[in-house]
Amino acid sequence: MSLIRFIWRFSRLLAHTLRGGWISLSLGNRPDPQIISDWSRKLLEILGIQIHCHGEPPDGPVLIVANHLSWLDIPAISACSHAAFLSKQSIRYWPVVGWFAHASGTIFIRRGKGEASEVAAAIGQRLRENRQFAIFPEGRIGDGREVRRFFPRLFAAAIDTQTPVLPVALRYRRHGQPDDTVIYSLDRTFLGILFHLLARDGSEVELYFCDPIDPEGKDRRGLAREAREAILAALNGTSDGA
């Protein structure tokens, strides 16, 4: 049964990827947030992942900040919002996710190149254009056991533009238990996780949209700390959105 499931889903994924490539070419540098969101939601459906959004998804420009567990975080957030993203340069060349990340207006950053100020300015420009933008301020994918300290530099974009910060807590589950398979690690490749998803039965991703944080009167460190605490509260089931 898993082989039949794999073949069926793979054929649908291939068609969806080709459609995504066509959309990417047709949009060029003019991303359509609704088309991107619809494509992301369909991608998760093909992979057998049900998405559950708790709380109020964003309406209007916000800086979304989320814990980072998997490459699936990007389509999951995209499915529930109209966000563009900040991502590492190498993802630009990944199949499926990379192509569509580019089409959505993603800003790609090279690690270790001292680009934080320039990137914050680019994010600020997106926010001034009334766009939603999402970052993963842990700086790298986590192991699912903890939420690392948030790097505060990119929160400057929210302060400079006086745009609300919206913490979003992500959690993956399968059969009521944490789904560790989707979490990226050194012994798991992008394709390995993808093929496993195509072959197995369904799983779930939960997104908890916390209350937005007003940046007025706050500094970068204070914003980063408050956003991380809101995400921890949601994951621990102590917030209203959990």
C-alpha positions as CSV (number, residue, x, y, z in Angstrom):
1,M,0.0,0.0,0.0
2,S,2.8,2.4,0.8
3,L,4.3,1.9,-2.7
4,I,1.0,2.7,-4.3
5,R,0.6,5.7,-2.1
6,F,4.1,6.8,-3.0
7,I,3.6,6.5,-6.7
8,W,0.2,8.3,-6.5
9,R,1.5,11.2,-4.4
10,F,4.8,11.5,-6.4
11,S,2.8,11.9,-9.6
12,R,0.7,14.6,-8.0
13,L,3.7,16.3,-6.6
14,L,5.4,16.3,-10.0
15,A,2.4,17.9,-11.6
16,H,2.1,20.4,-8.8
17,T,5.8,21.2,-9.0
18,L,5.5,21.9,-12.8
19,R,2.6,24.1,-12.1
20,G,4.6,25.9,-9.4
21,G,7.4,26.4,-11.9
22,W,5.0,27.9,-14.5
23,I,3.5,30.2,-11.8
24,S,7.0,31.2,-10.7
25,L,8.0,32.2,-14.3
26,S,4.7,34.0,-14.9
27,L,4.8,36.0,-11.7
28,G,8.4,37.0,-12.2
29,N,9.1,39.8,-9.6
30,R,5.4,40.4,-9.0
31,P,4.5,37.9,-6.4
32,D,0.8,37.2,-5.8
33,P,0.4,36.3,-2.1
34,Q,-2.9,34.5,-2.6
35,I,-1.6,32.3,-5.4
36,I,1.5,31.5,-3.3
37,S,-0.7,30.6,-0.3
38,D,-3.0,28.4,-2.3
39,W,0.0,26.5,-3.8
40,S,1.5,25.9,-0.4
41,R,-1.7,24.6,1.0
42,K,-2.1,22.2,-1.9
43,L,1.5,21.0,-1.4
44,L,0.8,20.0,2.2
45,E,-2.3,18.2,1.1
46,I,-0.4,16.2,-1.5
47,L,2.2,15.3,1.2
48,G,-0.6,14.0,3.4
49,I,-0.2,16.8,6.0
50,Q,-3.3,18.3,7.5
51,I,-2.9,21.9,8.6
52,H,-4.5,23.3,11.7
53,C,-4.3,27.1,12.3
54,H,-5.2,28.2,15.9
55,G,-5.8,31.8,16.7
56,E,-6.1,34.7,14.2
57,P,-4.0,34.5,11.1
58,P,-2.5,37.9,10.1
59,D,-4.5,40.5,8.3
60,G,-2.2,43.3,7.1
61,P,1.5,43.9,7.4
62,V,3.2,42.0,10.3
63,L,6.6,40.6,11.0
64,I,5.9,36.9,11.7
65,V,8.5,35.2,13.9
66,A,8.4,31.4,14.4
67,N,10.3,28.5,15.8
68,H,12.1,26.5,13.2
69,L,11.8,22.7,12.8
70,S,11.7,21.7,9.2
71,W,11.7,22.8,5.6
72,L,8.0,22.3,5.8
73,D,7.7,25.4,8.0
74,I,7.8,27.6,5.0
75,P,4.8,26.1,3.1
76,A,3.0,25.7,6.5
77,I,3.2,29.4,7.3
78,S,2.6,30.4,3.7
79,A,-0.6,28.3,3.7
80,C,-2.0,30.3,6.6
81,S,-0.7,33.8,5.6
82,H,0.5,35.9,2.8
83,A,4.1,36.1,4.1
84,A,7.3,36.3,2.2
85,F,10.4,34.8,3.9
86,L,14.0,35.1,4.9
87,S,15.9,32.0,4.2
88,K,19.5,30.7,3.7
89,Q,20.9,31.0,0.2
90,S,21.2,27.3,-0.4
91,I,17.4,26.8,-0.2
92,R,17.1,29.0,-3.4
93,Y,18.3,25.9,-5.4
94,W,16.1,23.3,-3.7
95,P,13.5,21.6,-5.8
96,V,9.8,22.5,-5.1
97,V,10.4,24.7,-2.0
98,G,13.3,26.8,-3.4
99,W,11.5,27.6,-6.7
100,F,8.4,28.8,-5.0
101,A,10.2,30.6,-2.2
102,H,11.8,32.7,-4.8
103,A,8.4,33.4,-6.4
104,S,7.0,34.5,-3.1
105,G,9.5,37.3,-2.7
106,T,11.9,35.5,-0.3
107,I,15.1,37.3,0.8
108,F,18.0,34.9,0.7
109,I,20.9,35.4,3.0
110,R,24.4,33.9,3.0
111,R,25.6,32.8,6.4
112,G,28.7,34.5,7.8
113,K,28.6,37.4,5.3
114,G,27.7,40.1,7.7
115,E,24.5,41.0,5.9
116,A,22.3,41.6,8.9
117,S,21.9,45.3,8.5
118,E,21.2,45.0,4.7
119,V,18.7,42.2,5.3
120,A,16.9,44.1,8.0
121,A,16.6,47.1,5.7
122,A,15.2,44.8,2.9
123,I,12.7,43.3,5.3
124,G,11.7,46.8,6.4
125,Q,11.1,47.8,2.8
126,R,8.8,44.8,2.4
127,L,6.9,45.8,5.5
128,R,6.6,49.4,4.2
129,E,5.0,47.9,1.1
130,N,2.3,46.5,3.4
131,R,3.6,42.9,3.0
132,Q,3.7,40.2,5.6
133,F,7.2,38.9,6.2
134,A,8.3,35.8,8.2
135,I,11.6,35.0,9.8
136,F,13.0,32.2,12.0
137,P,15.0,34.1,14.5
138,E,16.7,31.0,16.1
139,G,19.0,31.2,13.1
140,R,18.9,27.5,12.2
141,I,16.5,24.5,12.3
142,G,16.0,23.2,15.9
143,D,15.8,19.6,17.2
144,G,12.2,19.9,18.3
145,R,13.1,19.6,22.0
146,E,13.6,23.3,22.7
147,V,13.2,26.7,21.3
148,R,16.7,28.4,21.1
149,R,17.4,32.0,22.0
150,F,16.2,34.4,19.3
151,F,18.8,36.6,17.6
152,P,17.5,40.1,18.0
153,R,19.1,42.0,15.0
154,L,16.3,41.4,12.5
155,F,13.7,42.7,14.9
156,A,15.0,46.1,14.0
157,A,12.8,46.0,10.9
158,A,9.7,45.9,13.0
159,I,10.9,48.8,15.2
160,D,12.0,50.9,12.2
161,T,8.6,50.5,10.5
162,Q,6.5,50.3,13.7
163,T,5.1,47.0,12.4
164,P,3.5,44.5,14.9
165,V,5.5,41.3,15.6
166,L,3.4,38.2,15.4
167,P,4.8,35.1,17.2
168,V,3.8,31.8,15.6
169,A,4.4,28.5,17.3
170,L,4.9,25.4,15.0
171,R,4.4,21.8,16.0
172,Y,4.2,18.6,13.9
173,R,2.2,15.6,15.1
174,R,1.4,12.1,13.9
175,H,-1.1,9.8,15.6
176,G,-1.2,12.2,18.5
177,Q,2.5,12.1,19.1
178,P,5.4,14.5,18.1
179,D,6.4,13.8,14.5
180,D,10.2,13.7,14.7
181,T,10.5,12.4,11.1
182,V,9.9,15.9,9.5
183,I,12.5,17.6,11.7
184,Y,15.7,18.2,9.8
185,S,19.0,16.7,11.2
186,L,22.4,15.9,9.9
187,D,21.4,12.3,9.1
188,R,18.3,13.4,7.2
189,T,18.3,15.0,3.8
190,F,15.6,17.1,2.1
191,L,14.8,14.3,-0.3
192,G,14.9,11.6,2.4
193,I,12.2,13.4,4.4
194,L,10.2,14.1,1.2
195,F,10.2,10.5,0.1
196,H,9.2,9.3,3.6
197,L,6.3,11.7,3.6
198,L,5.1,10.5,0.2
199,A,5.1,6.9,1.3
200,R,3.6,7.0,4.8
201,D,0.0,7.8,5.9
202,G,-1.0,11.3,7.1
203,S,0.3,13.6,9.7
204,E,-0.5,17.1,11.0
205,V,1.1,20.5,11.4
206,E,-0.3,22.9,14.0
207,L,0.3,26.6,13.9
208,Y,-0.5,28.8,17.0
209,F,-0.9,32.5,16.1
210,C,-0.2,34.4,19.3
211,D,-1.3,37.9,20.1
212,P,0.7,40.5,18.1
213,I,3.3,42.5,19.9
214,D,3.4,46.3,19.5
215,P,7.0,47.4,19.0
216,E,6.5,50.9,20.3
217,G,8.9,51.7,23.1
218,K,10.7,48.3,22.8
219,D,14.2,47.5,21.8
220,R,15.3,44.6,19.6
221,R,16.3,42.4,22.6
222,G,13.0,43.0,24.4
223,L,11.0,42.2,21.3
224,A,13.0,39.0,20.6
225,R,12.6,37.9,24.3
226,E,8.8,38.6,24.3
227,A,8.2,36.8,21.0
228,R,10.1,33.7,22.2
229,E,8.2,33.6,25.5
230,A,4.9,33.8,23.6
231,I,5.9,30.9,21.4
232,L,7.0,28.8,24.4
233,A,3.7,29.6,26.2
234,A,1.8,28.4,23.1
235,L,3.8,25.2,22.8
236,N,3.4,24.5,26.5
237,G,-0.4,25.0,26.3
238,T,-0.5,28.0,28.6
239,S,-1.6,30.7,26.1
240,D,-5.1,31.4,25.0
241,G,-4.2,30.3,21.5
242,A,-3.1,26.8,22.5
